[in-house]
Amino acid sequence: MRTTYYTLQQVIARTSLSSSTIYRWEKLGIFPQRTKLGPRRVAWRSDQIENWMAPSVA
């Protein structure tokens, strides 16, 4: 299975969160960590974002 990635703009559009909230929650461990794809490029794994957005079932 091929891994797909979301850019920051795609994550913002998908989650309706601001970039500062994403970075703050990422630092606090609330939001998935970004992946470094190159010297000047980072992205988030789409499966991690989708799992984070899915309601947790108790």
MOGIPE-V975627 format. One record per backbone hydrogen bond with DSSP energy under -1.0 kcal/mol. CO is the residue of the C=O (numbers start at 1). NH is the residue of the N-H. E is the energy in kcal/mol with one decimal. If there is no record, write none. Layout:
<<CO & NH & E> <CO & NH & E>>
//
This chain:
<<4 & 46 & -2.5> <6 & 44 & -2.7> <7 & 11 & -2.5> <8 & 12 & -2.7> <9 & 13 & -2.2> <10 & 14 & -2.5> <11 & 15 & -2.7> <12 & 16 & -2.3> <18 & 22 & -2.3> <19 & 23 & -2.6> <20 & 24 & -2.3> <21 & 25 & -3.1> <22 & 26 & -2.3> <23 & 27 & -2.1> <24 & 28 & -1.8> <25 & 30 & -2.5> <25 & 31 & -1.3> <35 & 43 & -2.1> <41 & 37 & -2.6> <41 & 38 & -1.5> <43 & 35 & -3.8> <44 & 6 & -3.3> <45 & 49 & -1.9> <46 & 50 & -2.6> <47 & 51 & -2.2> <48 & 52 & -2.1> <49 & 53 & -2.1> <50 & 54 & -1.5>>
//
